[in-house]
Amino acid sequence: MNNQKNTESERLSFWENIYLPEVVKGLGITLKQLFKPKFTRSYPEERWEPTGSYRGRPVLVEEKGQERCVACGLCSRVCPALAIEVQPGSTPREKERYPELFEINMLRCIYCGFCEEVCPEEAIVMSKDYDVVFTSQEEAILGKEELLVDIEKLRDRLEFLHEYR
Amino acid sequence: MDISSILIEAGIKIAIIVNVILVMASVEVYIERKVSAWIQNRLGPNRVGPFGMLQPIADVVKLFMKEDLVPKEANHTFHRMAPFLTLVVAVAVYAVIPYSSYISEDINVFGLFTIPIDRPIYLGIAPNINIGVLFILAMTSISVYGITLAGWASNSKYSLFGGLRSAAQMISYELAMGLSVLAVILMSGEVEGLGRLSINAIIIDQGGWFYNWNFALAPVACIIFIITAFAETNRTPFDLPEAEPELVGGFNTEYSGMKFGMFFLAEYAAMALASAFIVILFFGGWQTGIAQSVLDSIGATEGTLFLAFLQLGAFMSKLMFFIFFFVWVRWSIPRFRYDQLMYLGWKTLLPISIVNIVVMAFEYFYDVVGLTWGVLIISLIIMQMMYNNKKRDNNERAIA
């Protein structure tokens, strides 16, 4: 046997060329697949748990019942989709500024994570929420109540940020 | 035996069988979706009903609610007629399919009352009609009219291509199919009181153990018939009339709503019919594959209800296997190119089936048992030697 074979049909053996045995072989392969374990995850019952590197819905970090945010407005400045609106106010606390209004329009958000990257206080981070659903446009604008999430629930993401940023 | 009792019997049978076909179509859709999912390592429908078994019903409800669109320039009459034609033809063929042999004992309904039976009742509308095989061949050929009509009436180039391909495919495969059916008719013996083309005659001739079924006696005809059955029902690898990547949806591109549903239903009815025809011609129809003497010893003598149910079970399980086989092949073998299809039909299957029928005629005229097998094996060996010689010559030429 040599390797100087020109066309596909010359490379095939007789049994490959009459096609039927190969068809039977192919059927055998698909039959084997039939009994293999399935890859599908039945979504609403079986949820996927993302790792810390996952960029889900952006949220505000709540520490000891207070937000970390000082309303510097950098996130709103850097946001490429113009999804964030911040209005600062003043408090008698140690950090004198706090956001009077903090809104993220989830219809605009593209989950790029720039807000998290630019934040000097580590006050806005990407969470693990991936099923963000609304029934109206008004509902899609999340205010401070929806955005504030306790720091304990964001451990994974914060650890990831400390390690890799 | 007066005419009214015959009419009542036929009416009951028709009502049962038409409903069974429609239910069978939904079962087939379920099988198709589940098996295709499993072959692709998915789960398949599992939301509607237990194990997703009500999914076909949900599909049909969805089809009913969809808007029924007709293209502006289409021929409305024919556009409307085509799906009906396809479906009616596909359903009409079931008239000659037998599901079991006859019942001649009185039927006792749960001990409440008995139905007196004074003559053999056959399970099937007209299984003894003496043109049975011709009827099936004729009706399945008419189904291509519906598809071609649909393609032409839609006034869309994709649909027209699909319809024409369907017609061309039918012409090139019908010949090989007819010849392989002829081989079976040639070899099946005479049965008392039944014509040679009667379906029941072909089945009764395959009685006894399962190695008496025709697939063991006529292997070449069996393979050719199975291949052409795929072409006849427009299933992959021969689904050129609705080749999605090239023709959008082929002949049913311009159909929506329940008109599309009717094509869908007709396709699955035709698939079940093709499986039934394969089973009848080559795998013994309603024969259980066990010798009658053994069946007698367990109380299943001829004419009893028990034997009839055994045979019904045997027929249905064979039918289901072939339906599964159709789906299995669909997800294993890619579609043929148009010219490959023509090549296979005219230059491969037709000559082989002609040679086959000549050999079979010799075998049954001169009573040479196993001539077909002998010729098949010898010709394969000779062909392999010729092939290897040619290959070696080519290689030597390439080196020189």
Contacts between the chains, C-beta under 8 A, distances in Angstrom:
chain1	res1	chain2	res2	distance
A	2	B	395	6.4
A	2	B	398	7.8
A	2	B	399	6.8
A	4	B	395	7.5
A	4	B	398	5.0
A	4	B	399	6.9
A	5	B	395	7.5
A	5	B	398	7.6
A	6	B	398	7.1
A	10	B	391	6.6
A	10	B	394	6.2
A	14	B	383	7.0
A	14	B	384	4.4
A	14	B	387	4.4
A	14	B	388	6.7
A	15	B	384	7.7
A	17	B	387	6.9
A	18	B	383	7.9
A	20	B	223	7.2
A	23	B	332	7.6
A	23	B	333	6.2
A	26	B	332	4.8
A	26	B	333	6.3
A	27	B	328	6.3
A	27	B	329	6.9
A	27	B	332	5.1
A	29	B	332	7.4
A	30	B	39	5.0
A	30	B	328	6.4
A	30	B	331	5.8
A	30	B	332	4.3
A	31	B	328	7.1
A	33	B	38	7.4
A	33	B	39	5.2
A	33	B	40	7.4
A	33	B	41	6.2
A	34	B	35	7.2
A	34	B	38	4.8
A	34	B	39	5.6
A	35	B	38	7.9
A	36	B	41	5.9
A	37	B	41	7.8
A	38	B	38	7.4
A	38	B	41	5.4
A	38	B	42	6.1
A	38	B	43	5.2
A	39	B	41	5.3
A	39	B	42	7.3
A	40	B	41	7.8
A	40	B	42	5.1
A	40	B	43	4.3
A	42	B	43	7.1
A	42	B	46	7.4
